[in-house]
């Protein structure tokens, strides 16, 4: 299945504090391994291991339920805010 790419204007990427409580610049860490799955629920072979850290990025003010993160390896991803239960919030990036 192809990813659906959508252009987001930089002006819209100004959400500093998400409704779910996390804020841009905070560091989060995985509580346990994260196994990526396709839309049918099948594992695709990509895994992030427990303890891996990511930083919360500013979000799209028109989609505040979508949390933008950047992993330490530089990869950026978006997640529904419900996934945040899988992370420990470690505090602000210094």
TORTOR-976510 format. One record per residue (C-alpha): residue number from 1; residue in one letter; x, y, z negated. Coordinates in steps of 0.1 Angstrom, whole numbers, always signed. Layout:
<pts>
@num:NUM&residu:A&x:X&y:Y&z:Z
...
</pts>
This chain:
<pts>
@num:1&residu:X&x:+0&y:+0&z:+0
@num:2&residu:X&x:+13&y:+34&z:+9
@num:3&residu:X&x:+17&y:+61&z:-17
@num:4&residu:X&x:-5&y:+91&z:-13
@num:5&residu:X&x:+17&y:+122&z:-13
@num:6&residu:X&x:+2&y:+155&z:-21
@num:7&residu:X&x:+19&y:+189&z:-20
@num:8&residu:X&x:+16&y:+210&z:-52
@num:9&residu:X&x:+24&y:+246&z:-50
@num:10&residu:X&x:+52&y:+256&z:-74
@num:11&residu:X&x:+29&y:+284&z:-87
@num:12&residu:X&x:+5&y:+257&z:-100
@num:13&residu:X&x:+33&y:+238&z:-119
@num:14&residu:X&x:+31&y:+261&z:-149
@num:15&residu:X&x:+13&y:+240&z:-175
@num:16&residu:X&x:+36&y:+240&z:-205
@num:17&residu:X&x:+14&y:+223&z:-230
@num:18&residu:X&x:-8&y:+193&z:-219
@num:19&residu:X&x:-42&y:+188&z:-235
@num:20&residu:X&x:-30&y:+154&z:-248
@num:21&residu:X&x:-5&y:+173&z:-270
@num:22&residu:X&x:+29&y:+169&z:-253
@num:23&residu:X&x:+48&y:+199&z:-240
@num:24&residu:X&x:+73&y:+206&z:-213
@num:25&residu:X&x:+109&y:+200&z:-226
@num:26&residu:X&x:+100&y:+172&z:-250
@num:27&residu:X&x:+119&y:+140&z:-249
@num:28&residu:X&x:+100&y:+107&z:-250
@num:29&residu:X&x:+113&y:+72&z:-254
@num:30&residu:X&x:+97&y:+39&z:-245
@num:31&residu:X&x:+85&y:+18&z:-274
@num:32&residu:X&x:+87&y:-14&z:-253
@num:33&residu:X&x:+96&y:-25&z:-218
@num:34&residu:X&x:+74&y:-10&z:-191
@num:35&residu:X&x:+65&y:-33&z:-162
@num:36&residu:X&x:+52&y:-14&z:-132
@num:37&residu:X&x:+21&y:-28&z:-115
@num:38&residu:X&x:+3&y:-21&z:-82
@num:39&residu:X&x:-33&y:-11&z:-81
@num:40&residu:X&x:-44&y:-47&z:-83
@num:41&residu:X&x:-25&y:-52&z:-116
@num:42&residu:X&x:+3&y:-73&z:-101
@num:43&residu:X&x:+38&y:-67&z:-113
@num:44&residu:X&x:+60&y:-52&z:-86
@num:45&residu:X&x:+94&y:-61&z:-102
@num:46&residu:X&x:+103&y:-26&z:-114
@num:47&residu:X&x:+109&y:-24&z:-151
@num:48&residu:X&x:+120&y:+3&z:-175
@num:49&residu:X&x:+134&y:-10&z:-208
@num:50&residu:X&x:+125&y:-1&z:-243
@num:51&residu:X&x:+144&y:+29&z:-255
@num:52&residu:X&x:+147&y:+46&z:-221
@num:53&residu:X&x:+142&y:+83&z:-224
@num:54&residu:X&x:+124&y:+108&z:-202
@num:55&residu:X&x:+117&y:+145&z:-204
@num:56&residu:X&x:+82&y:+160&z:-201
@num:57&residu:X&x:+81&y:+185&z:-172
@num:58&residu:X&x:+57&y:+214&z:-166
@num:59&residu:X&x:+25&y:+202&z:-151
@num:60&residu:X&x:-1&y:+211&z:-126
@num:61&residu:X&x:-26&y:+234&z:-142
@num:62&residu:X&x:-54&y:+220&z:-120
@num:63&residu:X&x:-47&y:+184&z:-131
@num:64&residu:X&x:-38&y:+187&z:-168
@num:65&residu:X&x:-45&y:+150&z:-175
@num:66&residu:X&x:-16&y:+140&z:-152
@num:67&residu:X&x:+17&y:+142&z:-171
@num:68&residu:X&x:+49&y:+148&z:-151
@num:69&residu:X&x:+81&y:+132&z:-164
@num:70&residu:X&x:+117&y:+129&z:-153
@num:71&residu:X&x:+137&y:+99&z:-164
@num:72&residu:X&x:+174&y:+102&z:-174
@num:73&residu:X&x:+183&y:+87&z:-140
@num:74&residu:X&x:+166&y:+117&z:-123
@num:75&residu:X&x:+135&y:+99&z:-110
@num:76&residu:X&x:+104&y:+119&z:-114
@num:77&residu:X&x:+70&y:+103&z:-120
@num:78&residu:X&x:+34&y:+112&z:-128
@num:79&residu:X&x:+14&y:+93&z:-153
@num:80&residu:X&x:-21&y:+95&z:-167
@num:81&residu:X&x:-19&y:+109&z:-202
@num:82&residu:X&x:-32&y:+76&z:-217
@num:83&residu:X&x:+2&y:+60&z:-211
@num:84&residu:X&x:+18&y:+82&z:-237
@num:85&residu:X&x:+8&y:+56&z:-264
@num:86&residu:X&x:+37&y:+36&z:-249
@num:87&residu:X&x:+62&y:+63&z:-259
@num:88&residu:X&x:+77&y:+78&z:-290
@num:89&residu:X&x:+80&y:+116&z:-289
@num:90&residu:X&x:+115&y:+124&z:-300
@num:91&residu:X&x:+113&y:+162&z:-299
@num:92&residu:X&x:+125&y:+191&z:-277
@num:93&residu:X&x:+154&y:+188&z:-253
@num:94&residu:X&x:+183&y:+208&z:-266
</pts>
